[in-house]
Structures are given as C-alpha cells and as structure tokens.
Amino acid sequence: MPDYEEMYLELFRATERAINILVDAQQKAEEQYLSSPEATVSALSDAVLHVPKSLL
C-alpha cells in the first residue's frame, strides 16, 4: 500500500523548492533591472491594458 503521507510530503517539499527557485530568479531580475543605468518606470497605454470581457 502506498505511503500517502510520504508522497504528500515529497510533493510538498518539491513544490517549496520550485517556488523558492522562482522567487530567487524574480529577485535577481528585479535587482538587475533596478541597478541598470536606464531603469525607468512608465505606465502602459490603455490599448495594452485592455482585457477582453470574456477573460474577466
């Protein structure tokens, strides 16, 4: 019989590692962006922000 608790814990640990990898990558990308000399923040146009009603 499968050990469901061990299966769950293995999946949980792997999920946690994956999330940590993604968070680290995001933080590194943000640091690179903010440290670049041409780092500026600007608003996107309304055309880019348009979301079809079917997706809401």
mmJSON file of the N, C-alpha and C atoms, coordinates in Angstrom:
{"data_MODEL":{"atom_site":{
"group_PDB":["ATOM","ATOM","ATOM","ATOM","ATOM","ATOM","ATOM","ATOM","ATOM","ATOM","ATOM","ATOM","ATOM","ATOM","ATOM","ATOM","ATOM","ATOM","ATOM","ATOM","ATOM","ATOM","ATOM","ATOM","ATOM","ATOM","ATOM","ATOM","ATOM","ATOM","ATOM","ATOM","ATOM","ATOM","ATOM","ATOM","ATOM","ATOM","ATOM","ATOM","ATOM","ATOM","ATOM","ATOM","ATOM","ATOM","ATOM","ATOM","ATOM","ATOM","ATOM","ATOM","ATOM","ATOM","ATOM","ATOM","ATOM","ATOM","ATOM","ATOM","ATOM","ATOM","ATOM","ATOM","ATOM","ATOM","ATOM","ATOM","ATOM","ATOM","ATOM","ATOM","ATOM","ATOM","ATOM","ATOM","ATOM","ATOM","ATOM","ATOM","ATOM","ATOM","ATOM","ATOM","ATOM","ATOM","ATOM","ATOM","ATOM","ATOM","ATOM","ATOM","ATOM","ATOM","ATOM","ATOM","ATOM","ATOM","ATOM","ATOM","ATOM","ATOM","ATOM","ATOM","ATOM","ATOM","ATOM","ATOM","ATOM","ATOM","ATOM","ATOM","ATOM","ATOM","ATOM","ATOM","ATOM","ATOM","ATOM","ATOM","ATOM","ATOM","ATOM","ATOM","ATOM","ATOM","ATOM","ATOM","ATOM","ATOM","ATOM","ATOM","ATOM","ATOM","ATOM","ATOM","ATOM","ATOM","ATOM","ATOM","ATOM","ATOM","ATOM","ATOM","ATOM","ATOM","ATOM","ATOM","ATOM","ATOM","ATOM","ATOM","ATOM","ATOM","ATOM","ATOM","ATOM","ATOM","ATOM","ATOM","ATOM","ATOM","ATOM","ATOM","ATOM","ATOM","ATOM","ATOM"],
"id":[1,2,3,4,5,6,7,8,9,10,11,12,13,14,15,16,17,18,19,20,21,22,23,24,25,26,27,28,29,30,31,32,33,34,35,36,37,38,39,40,41,42,43,44,45,46,47,48,49,50,51,52,53,54,55,56,57,58,59,60,61,62,63,64,65,66,67,68,69,70,71,72,73,74,75,76,77,78,79,80,81,82,83,84,85,86,87,88,89,90,91,92,93,94,95,96,97,98,99,100,101,102,103,104,105,106,107,108,109,110,111,112,113,114,115,116,117,118,119,120,121,122,123,124,125,126,127,128,129,130,131,132,133,134,135,136,137,138,139,140,141,142,143,144,145,146,147,148,149,150,151,152,153,154,155,156,157,158,159,160,161,162,163,164,165,166,167,168],
"type_symbol":["N","C","C","N","C","C","N","C","C","N","C","C","N","C","C","N","C","C","N","C","C","N","C","C","N","C","C","N","C","C","N","C","C","N","C","C","N","C","C","N","C","C","N","C","C","N","C","C","N","C","C","N","C","C","N","C","C","N","C","C","N","C","C","N","C","C","N","C","C","N","C","C","N","C","C","N","C","C","N","C","C","N","C","C","N","C","C","N","C","C","N","C","C","N","C","C","N","C","C","N","C","C","N","C","C","N","C","C","N","C","C","N","C","C","N","C","C","N","C","C","N","C","C","N","C","C","N","C","C","N","C","C","N","C","C","N","C","C","N","C","C","N","C","C","N","C","C","N","C","C","N","C","C","N","C","C","N","C","C","N","C","C","N","C","C","N","C","C"],
"label_atom_id":["N","CA","C","N","CA","C","N","CA","C","N","CA","C","N","CA","C","N","CA","C","N","CA","C","N","CA","C","N","CA","C","N","CA","C","N","CA","C","N","CA","C","N","CA","C","N","CA","C","N","CA","C","N","CA","C","N","CA","C","N","CA","C","N","CA","C","N","CA","C","N","CA","C","N","CA","C","N","CA","C","N","CA","C","N","CA","C","N","CA","C","N","CA","C","N","CA","C","N","CA","C","N","CA","C","N","CA","C","N","CA","C","N","CA","C","N","CA","C","N","CA","C","N","CA","C","N","CA","C","N","CA","C","N","CA","C","N","CA","C","N","CA","C","N","CA","C","N","CA","C","N","CA","C","N","CA","C","N","CA","C","N","CA","C","N","CA","C","N","CA","C","N","CA","C","N","CA","C","N","CA","C","N","CA","C","N","CA","C","N","CA","C","N","CA","C"],
"label_alt_id":[null,null,null,null,null,null,null,null,null,null,null,null,null,null,null,null,null,null,null,null,null,null,null,null,null,null,null,null,null,null,null,null,null,null,null,null,null,null,null,null,null,null,null,null,null,null,null,null,null,null,null,null,null,null,null,null,null,null,null,null,null,null,null,null,null,null,null,null,null,null,null,null,null,null,null,null,null,null,null,null,null,null,null,null,null,null,null,null,null,null,null,null,null,null,null,null,null,null,null,null,null,null,null,null,null,null,null,null,null,null,null,null,null,null,null,null,null,null,null,null,null,null,null,null,null,null,null,null,null,null,null,null,null,null,null,null,null,null,null,null,null,null,null,null,null,null,null,null,null,null,null,null,null,null,null,null,null,null,null,null,null,null,null,null,null,null,null,null],
"label_comp_id":["MET","MET","MET","PRO","PRO","PRO","ASP","ASP","ASP","TYR","TYR","TYR","GLU","GLU","GLU","GLU","GLU","GLU","MET","MET","MET","TYR","TYR","TYR","LEU","LEU","LEU","GLU","GLU","GLU","LEU","LEU","LEU","PHE","PHE","PHE","ARG","ARG","ARG","ALA","ALA","ALA","THR","THR","THR","GLU","GLU","GLU","ARG","ARG","ARG","ALA","ALA","ALA","ILE","ILE","ILE","ASN","ASN","ASN","ILE","ILE","ILE","LEU","LEU","LEU","VAL","VAL","VAL","ASP","ASP","ASP","ALA","ALA","ALA","GLN","GLN","GLN","GLN","GLN","GLN","LYS","LYS","LYS","ALA","ALA","ALA","GLU","GLU","GLU","GLU","GLU","GLU","GLN","GLN","GLN","TYR","TYR","TYR","LEU","LEU","LEU","SER","SER","SER","SER","SER","SER","PRO","PRO","PRO","GLU","GLU","GLU","ALA","ALA","ALA","THR","THR","THR","VAL","VAL","VAL","SER","SER","SER","ALA","ALA","ALA","LEU","LEU","LEU","SER","SER","SER","ASP","ASP","ASP","ALA","ALA","ALA","VAL","VAL","VAL","LEU","LEU","LEU","HIS","HIS","HIS","VAL","VAL","VAL","PRO","PRO","PRO","LYS","LYS","LYS","SER","SER","SER","LEU","LEU","LEU","LEU","LEU","LEU"],
"label_asym_id":["A","A","A","A","A","A","A","A","A","A","A","A","A","A","A","A","A","A","A","A","A","A","A","A","A","A","A","A","A","A","A","A","A","A","A","A","A","A","A","A","A","A","A","A","A","A","A","A","A","A","A","A","A","A","A","A","A","A","A","A","A","A","A","A","A","A","A","A","A","A","A","A","A","A","A","A","A","A","A","A","A","A","A","A","A","A","A","A","A","A","A","A","A","A","A","A","A","A","A","A","A","A","A","A","A","A","A","A","A","A","A","A","A","A","A","A","A","A","A","A","A","A","A","A","A","A","A","A","A","A","A","A","A","A","A","A","A","A","A","A","A","A","A","A","A","A","A","A","A","A","A","A","A","A","A","A","A","A","A","A","A","A","A","A","A","A","A","A"],
"label_entity_id":["1","1","1","1","1","1","1","1","1","1","1","1","1","1","1","1","1","1","1","1","1","1","1","1","1","1","1","1","1","1","1","1","1","1","1","1","1","1","1","1","1","1","1","1","1","1","1","1","1","1","1","1","1","1","1","1","1","1","1","1","1","1","1","1","1","1","1","1","1","1","1","1","1","1","1","1","1","1","1","1","1","1","1","1","1","1","1","1","1","1","1","1","1","1","1","1","1","1","1","1","1","1","1","1","1","1","1","1","1","1","1","1","1","1","1","1","1","1","1","1","1","1","1","1","1","1","1","1","1","1","1","1","1","1","1","1","1","1","1","1","1","1","1","1","1","1","1","1","1","1","1","1","1","1","1","1","1","1","1","1","1","1","1","1","1","1","1","1"],
"label_seq_id":[1,1,1,2,2,2,3,3,3,4,4,4,5,5,5,6,6,6,7,7,7,8,8,8,9,9,9,10,10,10,11,11,11,12,12,12,13,13,13,14,14,14,15,15,15,16,16,16,17,17,17,18,18,18,19,19,19,20,20,20,21,21,21,22,22,22,23,23,23,24,24,24,25,25,25,26,26,26,27,27,27,28,28,28,29,29,29,30,30,30,31,31,31,32,32,32,33,33,33,34,34,34,35,35,35,36,36,36,37,37,37,38,38,38,39,39,39,40,40,40,41,41,41,42,42,42,43,43,43,44,44,44,45,45,45,46,46,46,47,47,47,48,48,48,49,49,49,50,50,50,51,51,51,52,52,52,53,53,53,54,54,54,55,55,55,56,56,56],
"pdbx_PDB_ins_code":[null,null,null,null,null,null,null,null,null,null,null,null,null,null,null,null,null,null,null,null,null,null,null,null,null,null,null,null,null,null,null,null,null,null,null,null,null,null,null,null,null,null,null,null,null,null,null,null,null,null,null,null,null,null,null,null,null,null,null,null,null,null,null,null,null,null,null,null,null,null,null,null,null,null,null,null,null,null,null,null,null,null,null,null,null,null,null,null,null,null,null,null,null,null,null,null,null,null,null,null,null,null,null,null,null,null,null,null,null,null,null,null,null,null,null,null,null,null,null,null,null,null,null,null,null,null,null,null,null,null,null,null,null,null,null,null,null,null,null,null,null,null,null,null,null,null,null,null,null,null,null,null,null,null,null,null,null,null,null,null,null,null,null,null,null,null,null,null],
"Cartn_x":[0.855,0.0,0.899,0.564,1.397,1.38,2.504,2.606,2.196,0.901,0.355,0.952,1.249,1.859,3.229,4.03,5.361,5.25,4.279,4.062,3.7,2.81,2.399,3.586,4.363,5.498,6.546,6.778,7.73,7.255,5.982,5.414,5.47,5.164,5.197,6.6,7.607,8.992,9.446,9.085,9.457,8.781,7.534,6.812,7.471,7.86,8.518,9.855,10.623,11.893,11.641,10.624,10.303,9.907,9.101,8.685,9.89,10.782,11.981,12.872,12.988,13.772,13.17,11.846,11.175,11.306,11.169,11.297,12.715,13.713,15.106,15.365,14.852,15.036,14.368,13.176,12.481,13.261,13.759,14.52,15.796,16.477,17.692,17.368,16.28,15.879,15.517,14.815,14.458,15.703,16.652,17.896,18.67,18.731,19.405,18.729,17.421,16.679,16.891,16.782,16.904,18.333,19.319,20.703,21.184,20.393,20.805,20.648,21.545,21.517,20.263,19.639,18.457,17.152,17.185,15.974,14.995,13.858,12.782,11.466,10.503,9.188,8.221,7.421,6.44,5.137,4.039,2.726,2.516,1.784,1.441,0.215,0.079,-1.081,-2.34,-3.496,-4.771,-4.948,-4.407,-4.54,-3.857,-2.746,-2.024,-2.742,-3.398,-4.055,-5.449,-5.948,-7.296,-7.38,-8.339,-8.58,-9.98,-10.089,-11.417,-12.353,-13.624,-14.608,-14.74,-14.48,-14.605,-13.567,-12.48,-11.442,-11.659,-12.626,-12.883,-13.816],
"Cartn_y":[-1.179,0.0,1.24,2.228,3.433,4.215,4.839,5.689,7.106,7.392,8.664,9.86,9.703,10.815,11.147,10.14,10.371,10.958,10.477,11.013,12.494,12.838,14.226,15.079,14.606,15.384,15.58,14.566,14.691,15.747,15.7,16.689,18.091,18.205,19.494,20.084,19.262,19.75,20.168,19.387,19.73,21.023,21.202,22.434,23.63,23.463,24.543,24.906,23.914,24.193,24.952,24.54,25.199,26.655,26.902,28.273,29.113,28.559,29.296,29.613,28.696,28.957,30.122,30.133,31.212,32.55,32.561,33.798,34.34,33.474,33.909,34.507,33.852,34.353,35.711,35.882,37.161,38.253,37.959,38.956,39.359,38.393,38.706,39.586,39.262,40.066,41.487,41.626,42.954,43.75,43.099,43.78,44.222,43.361,43.727,44.918,44.887,45.972,47.289,47.249,48.474,49.017,48.165,48.627,49.078,48.843,49.281,50.788,51.446,52.917,53.48,52.733,53.255,52.788,52.361,51.877,53.015,52.923,53.894,53.132,53.714,53.115,54.002,53.389,54.17,53.378,54.117,53.489,52.915,51.817,51.23,51.937,51.926,52.572,51.751,52.381,51.698,50.541,50.664,49.599,48.325,48.464,47.301,46.707,47.533,47.079,46.516,46.578,46.103,44.592,44.164,42.741,42.425,41.437,41.081,40.684,41.07,40.759,39.267,38.471,37.026,36.455,37.189,36.733,37.213,38.104,38.618,37.733],
"Cartn_z":[0.0,0.0,0.0,-0.842,-0.91,0.403,0.68,1.875,1.456,1.608,1.133,1.866,3.121,3.859,3.286,3.012,2.441,1.027,0.253,-1.093,-1.016,-0.094,0.086,0.505,1.475,1.959,0.872,0.06,-1.045,-2.047,-2.389,-3.313,-2.706,-1.424,-0.746,-0.766,-0.456,-0.436,-1.826,-2.837,-4.209,-4.646,-4.271,-4.599,-3.926,-2.676,-1.948,-2.602,-3.041,-3.729,-5.033,-5.777,-7.043,-6.822,-5.812,-5.505,-5.124,-4.317,-3.91,-5.096,-6.054,-7.263,-8.04,-8.191,-8.923,-8.203,-6.885,-6.106,-6.228,-6.126,-6.265,-7.648,-8.681,-10.046,-10.214,-9.662,-9.758,-9.044,-7.852,-7.097,-7.832,-8.429,-9.186,-10.391,-11.079,-12.241,-11.817,-10.699,-10.204,-9.822,-9.18,-8.803,-10.035,-11.063,-12.302,-12.963,-13.004,-13.631,-12.893,-11.571,-10.791,-10.781,-10.956,-10.941,-12.321,-13.36,-14.697,-14.806,-15.539,-15.614,-16.271,-17.162,-17.849,-17.228,-15.986,-15.324,-15.089,-15.762,-15.576,-15.507,-14.854,-14.747,-15.504,-16.377,-17.125,-17.21,-17.381,-17.469,-18.856,-18.934,-20.212,-20.768,-22.066,-22.677,-22.407,-22.555,-22.346,-23.325,-24.525,-25.515,-25.039,-24.389,-23.892,-22.693,-21.917,-20.7,-20.934,-22.166,-22.464,-22.268,-21.469,-21.235,-21.753,-22.627,-23.124,-21.979,-22.096,-21.051,-20.819,-21.837,-21.685,-20.719,-20.485,-19.568,-18.141,-17.933,-16.599,-15.826],
"occupancy":[1.0,1.0,1.0,1.0,1.0,1.0,1.0,1.0,1.0,1.0,1.0,1.0,1.0,1.0,1.0,1.0,1.0,1.0,1.0,1.0,1.0,1.0,1.0,1.0,1.0,1.0,1.0,1.0,1.0,1.0,1.0,1.0,1.0,1.0,1.0,1.0,1.0,1.0,1.0,1.0,1.0,1.0,1.0,1.0,1.0,1.0,1.0,1.0,1.0,1.0,1.0,1.0,1.0,1.0,1.0,1.0,1.0,1.0,1.0,1.0,1.0,1.0,1.0,1.0,1.0,1.0,1.0,1.0,1.0,1.0,1.0,1.0,1.0,1.0,1.0,1.0,1.0,1.0,1.0,1.0,1.0,1.0,1.0,1.0,1.0,1.0,1.0,1.0,1.0,1.0,1.0,1.0,1.0,1.0,1.0,1.0,1.0,1.0,1.0,1.0,1.0,1.0,1.0,1.0,1.0,1.0,1.0,1.0,1.0,1.0,1.0,1.0,1.0,1.0,1.0,1.0,1.0,1.0,1.0,1.0,1.0,1.0,1.0,1.0,1.0,1.0,1.0,1.0,1.0,1.0,1.0,1.0,1.0,1.0,1.0,1.0,1.0,1.0,1.0,1.0,1.0,1.0,1.0,1.0,1.0,1.0,1.0,1.0,1.0,1.0,1.0,1.0,1.0,1.0,1.0,1.0,1.0,1.0,1.0,1.0,1.0,1.0,1.0,1.0,1.0,1.0,1.0,1.0],
"B_iso_or_equiv":[0.0,0.0,0.0,0.0,0.0,0.0,0.0,0.0,0.0,0.0,0.0,0.0,0.0,0.0,0.0,0.0,0.0,0.0,0.0,0.0,0.0,0.0,0.0,0.0,0.0,0.0,0.0,0.0,0.0,0.0,0.0,0.0,0.0,0.0,0.0,0.0,0.0,0.0,0.0,0.0,0.0,0.0,0.0,0.0,0.0,0.0,0.0,0.0,0.0,0.0,0.0,0.0,0.0,0.0,0.0,0.0,0.0,0.0,0.0,0.0,0.0,0.0,0.0,0.0,0.0,0.0,0.0,0.0,0.0,0.0,0.0,0.0,0.0,0.0,0.0,0.0,0.0,0.0,0.0,0.0,0.0,0.0,0.0,0.0,0.0,0.0,0.0,0.0,0.0,0.0,0.0,0.0,0.0,0.0,0.0,0.0,0.0,0.0,0.0,0.0,0.0,0.0,0.0,0.0,0.0,0.0,0.0,0.0,0.0,0.0,0.0,0.0,0.0,0.0,0.0,0.0,0.0,0.0,0.0,0.0,0.0,0.0,0.0,0.0,0.0,0.0,0.0,0.0,0.0,0.0,0.0,0.0,0.0,0.0,0.0,0.0,0.0,0.0,0.0,0.0,0.0,0.0,0.0,0.0,0.0,0.0,0.0,0.0,0.0,0.0,0.0,0.0,0.0,0.0,0.0,0.0,0.0,0.0,0.0,0.0,0.0,0.0,0.0,0.0,0.0,0.0,0.0,0.0],
"pdbx_formal_charge":[null,null,null,null,null,null,null,null,null,null,null,null,null,null,null,null,null,null,null,null,null,null,null,null,null,null,null,null,null,null,null,null,null,null,null,null,null,null,null,null,null,null,null,null,null,null,null,null,null,null,null,null,null,null,null,null,null,null,null,null,null,null,null,null,null,null,null,null,null,null,null,null,null,null,null,null,null,null,null,null,null,null,null,null,null,null,null,null,null,null,null,null,null,null,null,null,null,null,null,null,null,null,null,null,null,null,null,null,null,null,null,null,null,null,null,null,null,null,null,null,null,null,null,null,null,null,null,null,null,null,null,null,null,null,null,null,null,null,null,null,null,null,null,null,null,null,null,null,null,null,null,null,null,null,null,null,null,null,null,null,null,null,null,null,null,null,null,null],
"auth_seq_id":[1,1,1,2,2,2,3,3,3,4,4,4,5,5,5,6,6,6,7,7,7,8,8,8,9,9,9,10,10,10,11,11,11,12,12,12,13,13,13,14,14,14,15,15,15,16,16,16,17,17,17,18,18,18,19,19,19,20,20,20,21,21,21,22,22,22,23,23,23,24,24,24,25,25,25,26,26,26,27,27,27,28,28,28,29,29,29,30,30,30,31,31,31,32,32,32,33,33,33,34,34,34,35,35,35,36,36,36,37,37,37,38,38,38,39,39,39,40,40,40,41,41,41,42,42,42,43,43,43,44,44,44,45,45,45,46,46,46,47,47,47,48,48,48,49,49,49,50,50,50,51,51,51,52,52,52,53,53,53,54,54,54,55,55,55,56,56,56],
"auth_comp_id":["MET","MET","MET","PRO","PRO","PRO","ASP","ASP","ASP","TYR","TYR","TYR","GLU","GLU","GLU","GLU","GLU","GLU","MET","MET","MET","TYR","TYR","TYR","LEU","LEU","LEU","GLU","GLU","GLU","LEU","LEU","LEU","PHE","PHE","PHE","ARG","ARG","ARG","ALA","ALA","ALA","THR","THR","THR","GLU","GLU","GLU","ARG","ARG","ARG","ALA","ALA","ALA","ILE","ILE","ILE","ASN","ASN","ASN","ILE","ILE","ILE","LEU","LEU","LEU","VAL","VAL","VAL","ASP","ASP","ASP","ALA","ALA","ALA","GLN","GLN","GLN","GLN","GLN","GLN","LYS","LYS","LYS","ALA","ALA","ALA","GLU","GLU","GLU","GLU","GLU","GLU","GLN","GLN","GLN","TYR","TYR","TYR","LEU","LEU","LEU","SER","SER","SER","SER","SER","SER","PRO","PRO","PRO","GLU","GLU","GLU","ALA","ALA","ALA","THR","THR","THR","VAL","VAL","VAL","SER","SER","SER","ALA","ALA","ALA","LEU","LEU","LEU","SER","SER","SER","ASP","ASP","ASP","ALA","ALA","ALA","VAL","VAL","VAL","LEU","LEU","LEU","HIS","HIS","HIS","VAL","VAL","VAL","PRO","PRO","PRO","LYS","LYS","LYS","SER","SER","SER","LEU","LEU","LEU","LEU","LEU","LEU"],
"auth_asym_id":["A","A","A","A","A","A","A","A","A","A","A","A","A","A","A","A","A","A","A","A","A","A","A","A","A","A","A","A","A","A","A","A","A","A","A","A","A","A","A","A","A","A","A","A","A","A","A","A","A","A","A","A","A","A","A","A","A","A","A","A","A","A","A","A","A","A","A","A","A","A","A","A","A","A","A","A","A","A","A","A","A","A","A","A","A","A","A","A","A","A","A","A","A","A","A","A","A","A","A","A","A","A","A","A","A","A","A","A","A","A","A","A","A","A","A","A","A","A","A","A","A","A","A","A","A","A","A","A","A","A","A","A","A","A","A","A","A","A","A","A","A","A","A","A","A","A","A","A","A","A","A","A","A","A","A","A","A","A","A","A","A","A","A","A","A","A","A","A"],
"auth_atom_id":["N","CA","C","N","CA","C","N","CA","C","N","CA","C","N","CA","C","N","CA","C","N","CA","C","N","CA","C","N","CA","C","N","CA","C","N","CA","C","N","CA","C","N","CA","C","N","CA","C","N","CA","C","N","CA","C","N","CA","C","N","CA","C","N","CA","C","N","CA","C","N","CA","C","N","CA","C","N","CA","C","N","CA","C","N","CA","C","N","CA","C","N","CA","C","N","CA","C","N","CA","C","N","CA","C","N","CA","C","N","CA","C","N","CA","C","N","CA","C","N","CA","C","N","CA","C","N","CA","C","N","CA","C","N","CA","C","N","CA","C","N","CA","C","N","CA","C","N","CA","C","N","CA","C","N","CA","C","N","CA","C","N","CA","C","N","CA","C","N","CA","C","N","CA","C","N","CA","C","N","CA","C","N","CA","C","N","CA","C","N","CA","C","N","CA","C"],
"pdbx_PDB_model_num":[1,1,1,1,1,1,1,1,1,1,1,1,1,1,1,1,1,1,1,1,1,1,1,1,1,1,1,1,1,1,1,1,1,1,1,1,1,1,1,1,1,1,1,1,1,1,1,1,1,1,1,1,1,1,1,1,1,1,1,1,1,1,1,1,1,1,1,1,1,1,1,1,1,1,1,1,1,1,1,1,1,1,1,1,1,1,1,1,1,1,1,1,1,1,1,1,1,1,1,1,1,1,1,1,1,1,1,1,1,1,1,1,1,1,1,1,1,1,1,1,1,1,1,1,1,1,1,1,1,1,1,1,1,1,1,1,1,1,1,1,1,1,1,1,1,1,1,1,1,1,1,1,1,1,1,1,1,1,1,1,1,1,1,1,1,1,1,1]
}}}
